[in-house]
Amino acid sequence: MIVGGNQSEVLAAALRGLEAQRQAAEHNIANVETPGFQARRVSFEQALRHAIDSGDPSRATISSSLSGAPTRIDGSNVDLEDEVTSLEMNALQQQLITGALNARYTRLRTAIGSR
């Protein structure tokens, strides 16, 4: 369990999901020229919502599937523009969550130090 309770667990679970999404996008980009390569999509948001509703965000699962996007002539379906956009959005989301965690830990340190 992460210090700071349920909110910290939610943020940590979200970071795990975002990390999996980032890795998938990077892998997709690395294989943009690979004939027949099928892009992977990672989802965790819905599972995280259900895990939060059940009271245990640490049980949120991360799932991966092949993209259903149309393929090019070479059989690959990696769209470089979509992948770069995905990475940019992912980076922003990771920054927001990391900032929230840092703020939470700063408040905890302040509370501990003010005793």
Biopython code that builds the backbone (N, CA, C, O; Angstrom):
import numpy as np
from Bio.PDB.StructureBuilder import StructureBuilder

atoms = [
    (1, "MET", "N", (0.837, -1.185, 0.000)),
    (1, "MET", "CA", (0.000, 0.000, 0.000)),
    (1, "MET", "C", (0.878, 1.242, 0.000)),
    (1, "MET", "O", (1.889, 1.294, 0.700)),
    (2, "ILE", "N", (0.501, 2.216, -0.765)),
    (2, "ILE", "CA", (1.244, 3.456, -0.870)),
    (2, "ILE", "C", (0.815, 4.383, 0.260)),
    (2, "ILE", "O", (-0.371, 4.493, 0.571)),
    (3, "VAL", "N", (1.794, 5.049, 0.870)),
    (3, "VAL", "CA", (1.487, 5.995, 1.940)),
    (3, "VAL", "C", (0.569, 7.084, 1.389)),
    (3, "VAL", "O", (0.802, 7.608, 0.300)),
    (4, "GLY", "N", (-0.452, 7.412, 2.129)),
    (4, "GLY", "CA", (-1.328, 8.497, 1.704)),
    (4, "GLY", "C", (-2.726, 8.030, 1.379)),
    (4, "GLY", "O", (-3.580, 8.851, 1.044)),
    (5, "GLY", "N", (-2.988, 6.743, 1.468)),
    (5, "GLY", "CA", (-4.344, 6.256, 1.319)),
    (5, "GLY", "C", (-4.808, 6.068, -0.099)),
    (5, "GLY", "O", (-4.013, 5.970, -1.034)),
    (6, "ASN", "N", (-6.121, 6.020, -0.237)),
    (6, "ASN", "CA", (-6.801, 5.672, -1.475)),
    (6, "ASN", "C", (-6.448, 6.598, -2.640)),
    (6, "ASN", "O", (-6.255, 6.131, -3.763)),
    (7, "GLN", "N", (-6.363, 7.894, -2.386)),
    (7, "GLN", "CA", (-6.053, 8.835, -3.462)),
    (7, "GLN", "C", (-4.687, 8.526, -4.075)),
    (7, "GLN", "O", (-4.529, 8.563, -5.295)),
    (8, "SER", "N", (-3.720, 8.228, -3.245)),
    (8, "SER", "CA", (-2.389, 7.884, -3.754)),
    (8, "SER", "C", (-2.424, 6.586, -4.537)),
    (8, "SER", "O", (-1.725, 6.446, -5.541)),
    (9, "GLU", "N", (-3.228, 5.639, -4.090)),
    (9, "GLU", "CA", (-3.355, 4.369, -4.809)),
    (9, "GLU", "C", (-3.965, 4.583, -6.186)),
    (9, "GLU", "O", (-3.531, 3.967, -7.160)),
    (10, "VAL", "N", (-4.964, 5.446, -6.275)),
    (10, "VAL", "CA", (-5.601, 5.761, -7.558)),
    (10, "VAL", "C", (-4.575, 6.381, -8.499)),
    (10, "VAL", "O", (-4.462, 5.977, -9.657)),
    (11, "LEU", "N", (-3.834, 7.356, -8.002)),
    (11, "LEU", "CA", (-2.832, 8.022, -8.834)),
    (11, "LEU", "C", (-1.735, 7.056, -9.274)),
    (11, "LEU", "O", (-1.287, 7.105, -10.419)),
    (12, "ALA", "N", (-1.302, 6.181, -8.371)),
    (12, "ALA", "CA", (-0.272, 5.204, -8.720)),
    (12, "ALA", "C", (-0.785, 4.222, -9.775)),
    (12, "ALA", "O", (-0.054, 3.866, -10.699)),
    (13, "ALA", "N", (-2.035, 3.785, -9.641)),
    (13, "ALA", "CA", (-2.614, 2.873, -10.626)),
    (13, "ALA", "C", (-2.729, 3.556, -11.989)),
    (13, "ALA", "O", (-2.483, 2.936, -13.024)),
    (14, "ALA", "N", (-3.101, 4.826, -11.983)),
    (14, "ALA", "CA", (-3.182, 5.576, -13.240)),
    (14, "ALA", "C", (-1.808, 5.696, -13.882)),
    (14, "ALA", "O", (-1.680, 5.569, -15.100)),
    (15, "LEU", "N", (-0.781, 5.940, -13.078)),
    (15, "LEU", "CA", (0.580, 6.014, -13.632)),
    (15, "LEU", "C", (1.018, 4.684, -14.240)),
    (15, "LEU", "O", (1.695, 4.661, -15.268)),
    (16, "ARG", "N", (0.636, 3.590, -13.613)),
    (16, "ARG", "CA", (0.978, 2.270, -14.185)),
    (16, "ARG", "C", (0.306, 2.084, -15.545)),
    (16, "ARG", "O", (0.930, 1.597, -16.488)),
    (17, "GLY", "N", (-0.951, 2.467, -15.643)),
    (17, "GLY", "CA", (-1.658, 2.352, -16.915)),
    (17, "GLY", "C", (-1.058, 3.256, -17.976)),
    (17, "GLY", "O", (-0.895, 2.844, -19.125)),
    (18, "LEU", "N", (-0.732, 4.474, -17.604)),
    (18, "LEU", "CA", (-0.127, 5.404, -18.559)),
    (18, "LEU", "C", (1.240, 4.925, -19.018)),
    (18, "LEU", "O", (1.607, 5.100, -20.180)),
    (19, "GLU", "N", (1.987, 4.325, -18.115)),
    (19, "GLU", "CA", (3.299, 3.784, -18.490)),
    (19, "GLU", "C", (3.144, 2.663, -19.517)),
    (19, "GLU", "O", (3.917, 2.582, -20.471)),
    (20, "ALA", "N", (2.161, 1.812, -19.323)),
    (20, "ALA", "CA", (1.906, 0.732, -20.289)),
    (20, "ALA", "C", (1.498, 1.314, -21.644)),
    (20, "ALA", "O", (1.920, 0.815, -22.688)),
    (21, "GLN", "N", (0.676, 2.372, -21.629)),
    (21, "GLN", "CA", (0.290, 3.019, -22.881)),
    (21, "GLN", "C", (1.497, 3.643, -23.581)),
    (21, "GLN", "O", (1.631, 3.545, -24.800)),
    (22, "ARG", "N", (2.366, 4.277, -22.811)),
    (22, "ARG", "CA", (3.560, 4.900, -23.384)),
    (22, "ARG", "C", (4.456, 3.856, -24.036)),
    (22, "ARG", "O", (4.946, 4.054, -25.148)),
    (23, "GLN", "N", (4.665, 2.754, -23.343)),
    (23, "GLN", "CA", (5.507, 1.693, -23.891)),
    (23, "GLN", "C", (4.918, 1.123, -25.178)),
    (23, "GLN", "O", (5.652, 0.849, -26.128)),
    (24, "ALA", "N", (3.609, 0.945, -25.215)),
    (24, "ALA", "CA", (2.960, 0.417, -26.422)),
    (24, "ALA", "C", (3.126, 1.386, -27.586)),
    (24, "ALA", "O", (3.432, 0.963, -28.701)),
    (25, "ALA", "N", (2.930, 2.680, -27.344)),
    (25, "ALA", "CA", (3.077, 3.676, -28.412)),
    (25, "ALA", "C", (4.512, 3.711, -28.919)),
    (25, "ALA", "O", (4.746, 3.799, -30.124)),
    (26, "GLU", "N", (5.466, 3.642, -28.009)),
    (26, "GLU", "CA", (6.872, 3.629, -28.422)),
    (26, "GLU", "C", (7.183, 2.388, -29.258)),
    (26, "GLU", "O", (7.898, 2.470, -30.256)),
    (27, "HIS", "N", (6.647, 1.252, -28.849)),
    (27, "HIS", "CA", (6.847, 0.009, -29.602)),
    (27, "HIS", "C", (6.202, 0.114, -30.987)),
    (27, "HIS", "O", (6.778, -0.333, -31.979)),
    (28, "ASN", "N", (5.026, 0.696, -31.047)),
    (28, "ASN", "CA", (4.351, 0.892, -32.330)),
    (28, "ASN", "C", (5.193, 1.777, -33.249)),
    (28, "ASN", "O", (5.369, 1.466, -34.427)),
    (29, "ILE", "N", (5.709, 2.875, -32.708)),
    (29, "ILE", "CA", (6.534, 3.779, -33.508)),
    (29, "ILE", "C", (7.797, 3.087, -33.988)),
    (29, "ILE", "O", (8.213, 3.268, -35.133)),
    (30, "ALA", "N", (8.405, 2.297, -33.120)),
    (30, "ALA", "CA", (9.627, 1.584, -33.502)),
    (30, "ALA", "C", (9.372, 0.608, -34.648)),
    (30, "ALA", "O", (10.299, 0.244, -35.372)),
    (31, "ASN", "N", (8.130, 0.190, -34.813)),
    (31, "ASN", "CA", (7.792, -0.785, -35.851)),
    (31, "ASN", "C", (6.966, -0.195, -36.985)),
    (31, "ASN", "O", (6.307, -0.931, -37.719)),
    (32, "VAL", "N", (6.995, 1.121, -37.135)),
    (32, "VAL", "CA", (6.190, 1.776, -38.156)),
    (32, "VAL", "C", (6.527, 1.284, -39.559)),
    (32, "VAL", "O", (5.658, 1.283, -40.431)),
    (33, "GLU", "N", (7.754, 0.869, -39.793)),
    (33, "GLU", "CA", (8.183, 0.397, -41.115)),
    (33, "GLU", "C", (8.178, -1.129, -41.230)),
    (33, "GLU", "O", (8.580, -1.665, -42.262)),
    (34, "THR", "N", (7.737, -1.825, -40.202)),
    (34, "THR", "CA", (7.735, -3.288, -40.215)),
    (34, "THR", "C", (6.499, -3.792, -40.956)),
    (34, "THR", "O", (5.375, -3.582, -40.502)),
    (35, "PRO", "N", (6.702, -4.457, -42.097)),
    (35, "PRO", "CA", (5.549, -4.971, -42.850)),
    (35, "PRO", "C", (4.720, -5.939, -41.998)),
    (35, "PRO", "O", (5.265, -6.811, -41.321)),
    (36, "GLY", "N", (3.418, -5.773, -42.043)),
    (36, "GLY", "CA", (2.509, -6.663, -41.333)),
    (36, "GLY", "C", (2.359, -6.379, -39.851)),
    (36, "GLY", "O", (1.581, -7.051, -39.175)),
    (37, "PHE", "N", (3.085, -5.399, -39.329)),
    (37, "PHE", "CA", (3.004, -5.107, -37.890)),
    (37, "PHE", "C", (1.653, -4.515, -37.549)),
    (37, "PHE", "O", (1.169, -3.608, -38.225)),
    (38, "GLN", "N", (1.055, -5.033, -36.500)),
    (38, "GLN", "CA", (-0.238, -4.536, -36.017)),
    (38, "GLN", "C", (-0.008, -3.751, -34.726)),
    (38, "GLN", "O", (0.544, -4.271, -33.756)),
    (39, "ALA", "N", (-0.437, -2.502, -34.735)),
    (39, "ALA", "CA", (-0.274, -1.645, -33.566)),
    (39, "ALA", "C", (-1.044, -2.211, -32.374)),
    (39, "ALA", "O", (-2.079, -2.858, -32.532)),
    (40, "ARG", "N", (-0.519, -1.953, -31.190)),
    (40, "ARG", "CA", (-1.169, -2.365, -29.948)),
    (40, "ARG", "C", (-1.812, -1.161, -29.295)),
    (40, "ARG", "O", (-1.303, -0.043, -29.374)),
    (41, "ARG", "N", (-2.920, -1.403, -28.659)),
    (41, "ARG", "CA", (-3.613, -0.390, -27.878)),
    (41, "ARG", "C", (-3.722, -0.901, -26.445)),
    (41, "ARG", "O", (-4.042, -2.067, -26.210)),
    (42, "VAL", "N", (-3.457, -0.028, -25.510)),
    (42, "VAL", "CA", (-3.541, -0.371, -24.094)),
    (42, "VAL", "C", (-4.684, 0.420, -23.482)),
    (42, "VAL", "O", (-4.809, 1.623, -23.709)),
    (43, "SER", "N", (-5.507, -0.254, -22.714)),
    (43, "SER", "CA", (-6.584, 0.438, -22.014)),
    (43, "SER", "C", (-6.586, 0.037, -20.543)),
    (43, "SER", "O", (-6.301, -1.108, -20.189)),
    (44, "PHE", "N", (-6.907, 0.988, -19.716)),
    (44, "PHE", "CA", (-6.974, 0.731, -18.281)),
    (44, "PHE", "C", (-8.004, 1.625, -17.599)),
    (44, "PHE", "O", (-8.382, 1.372, -16.455)),
    (45, "GLU", "N", (-8.458, 2.660, -18.287)),
    (45, "GLU", "CA", (-9.309, 3.657, -17.657)),
    (45, "GLU", "C", (-10.598, 3.068, -17.092)),
    (45, "GLU", "O", (-10.953, 3.347, -15.946)),
    (46, "GLN", "N", (-11.298, 2.262, -17.877)),
    (46, "GLN", "CA", (-12.554, 1.671, -17.410)),
    (46, "GLN", "C", (-12.306, 0.720, -16.238)),
    (46, "GLN", "O", (-13.061, 0.713, -15.266)),
    (47, "ALA", "N", (-11.249, -0.077, -16.337)),
    (47, "ALA", "CA", (-10.923, -1.002, -15.246)),
    (47, "ALA", "C", (-10.562, -0.224, -13.980)),
    (47, "ALA", "O", (-10.900, -0.640, -12.871)),
    (48, "LEU", "N", (-9.880, 0.893, -14.149)),
    (48, "LEU", "CA", (-9.535, 1.714, -12.989)),
    (48, "LEU", "C", (-10.795, 2.292, -12.352)),
    (48, "LEU", "O", (-10.910, 2.327, -11.127)),
    (49, "ARG", "N", (-11.737, 2.743, -13.173)),
    (49, "ARG", "CA", (-13.010, 3.259, -12.629)),
    (49, "ARG", "C", (-13.724, 2.188, -11.810)),
    (49, "ARG", "O", (-14.216, 2.458, -10.715)),
    (50, "HIS", "N", (-13.777, 0.958, -12.357)),
    (50, "HIS", "CA", (-14.441, -0.136, -11.631)),
    (50, "HIS", "C", (-13.693, -0.464, -10.342)),
    (50, "HIS", "O", (-14.313, -0.708, -9.306)),
    (51, "ALA", "N", (-12.364, -0.469, -10.403)),
    (51, "ALA", "CA", (-11.575, -0.768, -9.211)),
    (51, "ALA", "C", (-11.773, 0.311, -8.143)),
    (51, "ALA", "O", (-11.836, 0.004, -6.952)),
    (52, "ILE", "N", (-11.869, 1.554, -8.563)),
    (52, "ILE", "CA", (-12.122, 2.651, -7.618)),
    (52, "ILE", "C", (-13.500, 2.477, -6.992)),
    (52, "ILE", "O", (-13.661, 2.619, -5.780)),
    (53, "ASP", "N", (-14.494, 2.167, -7.825)),
    (53, "ASP", "CA", (-15.851, 1.950, -7.314)),
    (53, "ASP", "C", (-15.912, 0.794, -6.322)),
    (53, "ASP", "O", (-16.698, 0.826, -5.376)),
    (54, "SER", "N", (-15.081, -0.227, -6.537)),
    (54, "SER", "CA", (-15.068, -1.380, -5.633)),
    (54, "SER", "C", (-14.263, -1.097, -4.369)),
    (54, "SER", "O", (-14.282, -1.890, -3.429)),
    (55, "GLY", "N", (-13.549, 0.044, -4.344)),
    (55, "GLY", "CA", (-12.800, 0.412, -3.153)),
    (55, "GLY", "C", (-11.357, -0.048, -3.152)),
    (55, "GLY", "O", (-10.659, 0.144, -2.157)),
    (56, "ASP", "N", (-10.887, -0.651, -4.236)),
    (56, "ASP", "CA", (-9.508, -1.123, -4.267)),
    (56, "ASP", "C", (-8.855, -0.789, -5.609)),
    (56, "ASP", "O", (-8.794, -1.642, -6.494)),
    (57, "PRO", "N", (-8.365, 0.450, -5.767)),
    (57, "PRO", "CA", (-7.787, 0.863, -7.044)),
    (57, "PRO", "C", (-6.559, 0.053, -7.450)),
    (57, "PRO", "O", (-6.211, 0.007, -8.630)),
    (58, "SER", "N", (-5.909, -0.576, -6.494)),
    (58, "SER", "CA", (-4.712, -1.363, -6.824)),
    (58, "SER", "C", (-5.066, -2.599, -7.658)),
    (58, "SER", "O", (-4.184, -3.213, -8.257)),
    (59, "ARG", "N", (-6.338, -2.962, -7.699)),
    (59, "ARG", "CA", (-6.768, -4.135, -8.470)),
    (59, "ARG", "C", (-7.109, -3.798, -9.925)),
    (59, "ARG", "O", (-7.562, -4.665, -10.672)),
    (60, "ALA", "N", (-6.895, -2.554, -10.323)),
    (60, "ALA", "CA", (-7.182, -2.149, -11.704)),
    (60, "ALA", "C", (-6.276, -2.921, -12.656)),
    (60, "ALA", "O", (-5.069, -3.024, -12.438)),
    (61, "THR", "N", (-6.868, -3.454, -13.699)),
    (61, "THR", "CA", (-6.107, -4.241, -14.669)),
    (61, "THR", "C", (-5.794, -3.402, -15.904)),
    (61, "THR", "O", (-6.520, -2.473, -16.259)),
    (62, "ILE", "N", (-4.699, -3.761, -16.533)),
    (62, "ILE", "CA", (-4.270, -3.118, -17.766)),
    (62, "ILE", "C", (-4.426, -4.148, -18.868)),
    (62, "ILE", "O", (-3.883, -5.249, -18.779)),
    (63, "SER", "N", (-5.166, -3.792, -19.902)),
    (63, "SER", "CA", (-5.363, -4.741, -20.992)),
    (63, "SER", "C", (-4.762, -4.189, -22.276)),
    (63, "SER", "O", (-4.672, -2.979, -22.482)),
    (64, "SER", "N", (-4.360, -5.112, -23.124)),
    (64, "SER", "CA", (-3.732, -4.761, -24.386)),
    (64, "SER", "C", (-4.426, -5.531, -25.504)),
    (64, "SER", "O", (-4.779, -6.700, -25.350)),
    (65, "SER", "N", (-4.613, -4.853, -26.623)),
    (65, "SER", "CA", (-5.241, -5.509, -27.772)),
    (65, "SER", "C", (-4.640, -4.949, -29.051)),
    (65, "SER", "O", (-3.996, -3.899, -29.049)),
    (66, "LEU", "N", (-4.862, -5.664, -30.136)),
    (66, "LEU", "CA", (-4.404, -5.184, -31.431)),
    (66, "LEU", "C", (-5.342, -4.095, -31.925)),
    (66, "LEU", "O", (-6.555, -4.161, -31.726)),
    (67, "SER", "N", (-4.769, -3.108, -32.565)),
    (67, "SER", "CA", (-5.555, -2.018, -33.114)),
    (67, "SER", "C", (-6.389, -2.514, -34.280)),
    (67, "SER", "O", (-5.941, -3.348, -35.067)),
    (68, "GLY", "N", (-7.596, -2.000, -34.386)),
    (68, "GLY", "CA", (-8.463, -2.345, -35.504)),
    (68, "GLY", "C", (-8.355, -1.349, -36.649)),
    (68, "GLY", "O", (-9.181, -1.349, -37.562)),
    (69, "ALA", "N", (-7.332, -0.498, -36.596)),
    (69, "ALA", "CA", (-7.149, 0.524, -37.638)),
    (69, "ALA", "C", (-6.867, -0.143, -38.983)),
    (69, "ALA", "O", (-6.315, -1.242, -39.037)),
    (70, "PRO", "N", (-7.244, 0.521, -40.052)),
    (70, "PRO", "CA", (-6.990, -0.040, -41.392)),
    (70, "PRO", "C", (-5.486, -0.221, -41.639)),
    (70, "PRO", "O", (-4.656, 0.513, -41.103)),
    (71, "THR", "N", (-5.174, -1.194, -42.445)),
    (71, "THR", "CA", (-3.773, -1.464, -42.755)),
    (71, "THR", "C", (-3.368, -0.773, -44.053)),
    (71, "THR", "O", (-4.191, -0.478, -44.919)),
    (72, "ARG", "N", (-2.073, -0.533, -44.146)),
    (72, "ARG", "CA", (-1.507, 0.015, -45.381)),
    (72, "ARG", "C", (-1.241, -1.140, -46.340)),
    (72, "ARG", "O", (-1.537, -2.295, -46.034)),
    (73, "ILE", "N", (-0.694, -0.824, -47.474)),
    (73, "ILE", "CA", (-0.382, -1.832, -48.485)),
    (73, "ILE", "C", (0.573, -2.892, -47.933)),
    (73, "ILE", "O", (0.468, -4.066, -48.289)),
    (74, "ASP", "N", (1.508, -2.480, -47.060)),
    (74, "ASP", "CA", (2.478, -3.427, -46.505)),
    (74, "ASP", "C", (1.908, -4.259, -45.355)),
    (74, "ASP", "O", (2.617, -5.088, -44.785)),
    (75, "GLY", "N", (0.639, -4.049, -45.010)),
    (75, "GLY", "CA", (-0.007, -4.839, -43.961)),
    (75, "GLY", "C", (0.112, -4.252, -42.566)),
    (75, "GLY", "O", (-0.497, -4.766, -41.628)),
    (76, "SER", "N", (0.884, -3.185, -42.411)),
    (76, "SER", "CA", (1.029, -2.530, -41.116)),
    (76, "SER", "C", (-0.108, -1.538, -40.918)),
    (76, "SER", "O", (-0.619, -0.968, -41.882)),
    (77, "ASN", "N", (-0.497, -1.335, -39.672)),
    (77, "ASN", "CA", (-1.542, -0.345, -39.409)),
    (77, "ASN", "C", (-1.084, 0.737, -38.432)),
    (77, "ASN", "O", (-1.912, 1.398, -37.805)),
    (78, "VAL", "N", (0.227, 0.920, -38.302)),
    (78, "VAL", "CA", (0.747, 1.965, -37.426)),
    (78, "VAL", "C", (0.602, 3.305, -38.135)),
    (78, "VAL", "O", (1.090, 3.488, -39.250)),
    (79, "ASP", "N", (-0.075, 4.236, -37.472)),
    (79, "ASP", "CA", (-0.218, 5.596, -37.979)),
    (79, "ASP", "C", (0.695, 6.480, -37.136)),
    (79, "ASP", "O", (0.390, 6.766, -35.978)),
    (80, "LEU", "N", (1.798, 6.906, -37.706)),
    (80, "LEU", "CA", (2.809, 7.648, -36.965)),
    (80, "LEU", "C", (2.230, 8.907, -36.309)),
    (80, "LEU", "O", (2.558, 9.214, -35.163)),
    (81, "GLU", "N", (1.392, 9.616, -37.013)),
    (81, "GLU", "CA", (0.797, 10.832, -36.456)),
    (81, "GLU", "C", (-0.048, 10.517, -35.224)),
    (81, "GLU", "O", (0.025, 11.230, -34.223)),
    (82, "ASP", "N", (-0.842, 9.465, -35.290)),
    (82, "ASP", "CA", (-1.660, 9.061, -34.130)),
    (82, "ASP", "C", (-0.779, 8.655, -32.949)),
    (82, "ASP", "O", (-1.073, 8.986, -31.801)),
    (83, "GLU", "N", (0.291, 7.943, -33.242)),
    (83, "GLU", "CA", (1.174, 7.478, -32.164)),
    (83, "GLU", "C", (1.885, 8.646, -31.489)),
    (83, "GLU", "O", (2.009, 8.667, -30.265)),
    (84, "VAL", "N", (2.350, 9.612, -32.267)),
    (84, "VAL", "CA", (3.022, 10.780, -31.686)),
    (84, "VAL", "C", (2.025, 11.588, -30.854)),
    (84, "VAL", "O", (2.361, 12.054, -29.766)),
    (85, "THR", "N", (0.822, 11.751, -31.350)),
    (85, "THR", "CA", (-0.218, 12.451, -30.589)),
    (85, "THR", "C", (-0.506, 11.716, -29.285)),
    (85, "THR", "O", (-0.668, 12.337, -28.235)),
    (86, "SER", "N", (-0.568, 10.400, -29.361)),
    (86, "SER", "CA", (-0.805, 9.581, -28.171)),
    (86, "SER", "C", (0.312, 9.778, -27.147)),
    (86, "SER", "O", (0.047, 9.911, -25.952)),
    (87, "LEU", "N", (1.552, 9.797, -27.615)),
    (87, "LEU", "CA", (2.682, 10.006, -26.701)),
    (87, "LEU", "C", (2.633, 11.396, -26.056)),
    (87, "LEU", "O", (2.924, 11.544, -24.869)),
    (88, "GLU", "N", (2.267, 12.400, -26.836)),
    (88, "GLU", "CA", (2.185, 13.756, -26.284)),
    (88, "GLU", "C", (1.093, 13.844, -25.225)),
    (88, "GLU", "O", (1.305, 14.430, -24.163)),
    (89, "MET", "N", (-0.061, 13.273, -25.501)),
    (89, "MET", "CA", (-1.160, 13.277, -24.539)),
    (89, "MET", "C", (-0.763, 12.492, -23.282)),
    (89, "MET", "O", (-1.047, 12.911, -22.160)),
    (90, "ASN", "N", (-0.117, 11.372, -23.488)),
    (90, "ASN", "CA", (0.327, 10.538, -22.386)),
    (90, "ASN", "C", (1.302, 11.305, -21.489)),
    (90, "ASN", "O", (1.203, 11.244, -20.264)),
    (91, "ALA", "N", (2.235, 12.020, -22.099)),
    (91, "ALA", "CA", (3.215, 12.783, -21.316)),
    (91, "ALA", "C", (2.516, 13.845, -20.463)),
    (91, "ALA", "O", (2.873, 14.048, -19.302)),
    (92, "LEU", "N", (1.530, 14.515, -21.038)),
    (92, "LEU", "CA", (0.785, 15.523, -20.278)),
    (92, "LEU", "C", (0.030, 14.890, -19.107)),
    (92, "LEU", "O", (0.019, 15.431, -18.001)),
    (93, "GLN", "N", (-0.596, 13.749, -19.360)),
    (93, "GLN", "CA", (-1.324, 13.071, -18.289)),
    (93, "GLN", "C", (-0.371, 12.607, -17.189)),
    (93, "GLN", "O", (-0.685, 12.724, -16.004)),
    (94, "GLN", "N", (0.794, 12.080, -17.577)),
    (94, "GLN", "CA", (1.765, 11.658, -16.570)),
    (94, "GLN", "C", (2.251, 12.847, -15.745)),
    (94, "GLN", "O", (2.430, 12.729, -14.533)),
    (95, "GLN", "N", (2.466, 13.991, -16.395)),
    (95, "GLN", "CA", (2.892, 15.186, -15.671)),
    (95, "GLN", "C", (1.834, 15.626, -14.667)),
    (95, "GLN", "O", (2.161, 15.988, -13.537)),
    (96, "LEU", "N", (0.571, 15.596, -15.074)),
    (96, "LEU", "CA", (-0.511, 15.993, -14.167)),
    (96, "LEU", "C", (-0.581, 15.064, -12.957)),
    (96, "LEU", "O", (-0.714, 15.525, -11.823)),
    (97, "ILE", "N", (-0.494, 13.782, -13.195)),
    (97, "ILE", "CA", (-0.603, 12.822, -12.090)),
    (97, "ILE", "C", (0.618, 12.904, -11.181)),
    (97, "ILE", "O", (0.491, 12.843, -9.959)),
    (98, "THR", "N", (1.785, 13.041, -11.770)),
    (98, "THR", "CA", (2.996, 13.178, -10.966)),
    (98, "THR", "C", (2.918, 14.455, -10.122)),
    (98, "THR", "O", (3.310, 14.454, -8.956)),
    (99, "GLY", "N", (2.415, 15.531, -10.707)),
    (99, "GLY", "CA", (2.234, 16.771, -9.953)),
    (99, "GLY", "C", (1.268, 16.589, -8.797)),
    (99, "GLY", "O", (1.497, 17.108, -7.705)),
    (100, "ALA", "N", (0.188, 15.856, -9.031)),
    (100, "ALA", "CA", (-0.786, 15.598, -7.964)),
    (100, "ALA", "C", (-0.164, 14.769, -6.845)),
    (100, "ALA", "O", (-0.391, 15.034, -5.664)),
    (101, "LEU", "N", (0.625, 13.761, -7.226)),
    (101, "LEU", "CA", (1.305, 12.954, -6.201)),
    (101, "LEU", "C", (2.310, 13.799, -5.417)),
    (101, "LEU", "O", (2.381, 13.709, -4.191)),
    (102, "ASN", "N", (3.079, 14.614, -6.125)),
    (102, "ASN", "CA", (4.050, 15.475, -5.443)),
    (102, "ASN", "C", (3.352, 16.428, -4.479)),
    (102, "ASN", "O", (3.825, 16.636, -3.362)),
    (103, "ALA", "N", (2.241, 17.004, -4.902)),
    (103, "ALA", "CA", (1.494, 17.913, -4.023)),
    (103, "ALA", "C", (0.976, 17.172, -2.792)),
    (103, "ALA", "O", (1.004, 17.694, -1.678)),
    (104, "ARG", "N", (0.507, 15.954, -3.015)),
    (104, "ARG", "CA", (-0.003, 15.159, -1.895)),
    (104, "ARG", "C", (1.103, 14.868, -0.881)),
    (104, "ARG", "O", (0.900, 15.002, 0.326)),
    (105, "TYR", "N", (2.268, 14.469, -1.378)),
    (105, "TYR", "CA", (3.386, 14.162, -0.477)),
    (105, "TYR", "C", (3.917, 15.429, 0.199)),
    (105, "TYR", "O", (4.370, 15.376, 1.343)),
    (106, "THR", "N", (3.866, 16.549, -0.490)),
    (106, "THR", "CA", (4.280, 17.813, 0.120)),
    (106, "THR", "C", (3.356, 18.157, 1.290)),
    (106, "THR", "O", (3.814, 18.582, 2.351)),
    (107, "ARG", "N", (2.043, 17.968, 1.082)),
    (107, "ARG", "CA", (1.091, 18.219, 2.170)),
    (107, "ARG", "C", (1.347, 17.278, 3.346)),
    (107, "ARG", "O", (1.278, 17.692, 4.503)),
    (108, "LEU", "N", (1.640, 16.022, 3.052)),
    (108, "LEU", "CA", (1.931, 15.066, 4.128)),
    (108, "LEU", "C", (3.189, 15.471, 4.897)),
    (108, "LEU", "O", (3.208, 15.435, 6.128)),
    (109, "ARG", "N", (4.241, 15.858, 4.167)),
    (109, "ARG", "CA", (5.475, 16.276, 4.826)),
    (109, "ARG", "C", (5.227, 17.508, 5.678)),
    (109, "ARG", "O", (5.744, 17.610, 6.790)),
    (110, "THR", "N", (4.439, 18.446, 5.165)),
    (110, "THR", "CA", (4.111, 19.649, 5.913)),
    (110, "THR", "C", (3.350, 19.294, 7.185)),
    (110, "THR", "O", (3.648, 19.820, 8.256)),
    (111, "ALA", "N", (2.379, 18.413, 7.070)),
    (111, "ALA", "CA", (1.577, 18.010, 8.230)),
    (111, "ALA", "C", (2.453, 17.317, 9.271)),
    (111, "ALA", "O", (2.312, 17.551, 10.472)),
    (112, "ILE", "N", (3.349, 16.471, 8.803)),
    (112, "ILE", "CA", (4.235, 15.761, 9.744)),
    (112, "ILE", "C", (5.187, 16.730, 10.410)),
    (112, "ILE", "O", (5.462, 16.620, 11.605)),
    (113, "GLY", "N", (5.692, 17.682, 9.638)),
    (113, "GLY", "CA", (6.675, 18.640, 10.175)),
    (113, "GLY", "C", (6.068, 19.688, 11.074)),
    (113, "GLY", "O", (6.797, 20.326, 11.833)),
    (114, "SER", "N", (4.770, 19.893, 11.025)),
    (114, "SER", "CA", (4.150, 20.959, 11.815)),
    (114, "SER", "C", (3.733, 20.503, 13.200)),
    (114, "SER", "O", (3.130, 21.269, 13.952)),
    (115, "ARG", "N", (4.044, 19.288, 13.536)),
    (115, "ARG", "CA", (3.649, 18.778, 14.854)),
    (115, "ARG", "C", (4.558, 19.251, 15.914)),
    (115, "ARG", "O", (4.370, 18.916, 17.083)),
]
sb = StructureBuilder()
sb.init_structure("model")
sb.init_model(0)
sb.init_chain("A")
sb.init_seg("    ")
for serial, (resi, resn, name, xyz) in enumerate(atoms, 1):
    if name == "N":
        sb.init_residue(resn, " ", resi, " ")
    sb.init_atom(name, np.array(xyz, "f"), 0.0, 1.0, " ", f" {name:<3s}", serial, name[0])
structure = sb.get_structure()
